[in-house]
Amino acid sequence: MAKKKAAKKPAAKGSKTEMLVVASKVKTYIKSKGMMTASDTLGALNEKIYKVLDAAVQRTQANRRSTVKPQDL
C-alpha cells in the first residue's frame, strides 16, 4: 500500500506568501518564556518579517547595492 503524502499547510489566512518562520522553533521559544502561542501569531510574525525584508531590500537598492546587510534591517 502506498503512503499518502502529507498535505502542505496553507499560507496564513489572507496571505499569499510562503512561511519564512519555523513554527516549532517560535512556539518552543514562546513556551520557554512561560507563555502560549495563539493560532494566528505565526502568520502575523511571518507578515512582519516580510515587511522588514522588503524595507531592507528597498534600502539596499537605494544605496545602489545588491547585498542586503545587517544595517539595512
Secondary structure, DSSP 8 states (H G I E B T S, - for coil): -----------STT--S---S-HHHHHHHHHHTT----TTHHHHHHHHHHHHHHHHHHHHHHTT-SS--GGG-
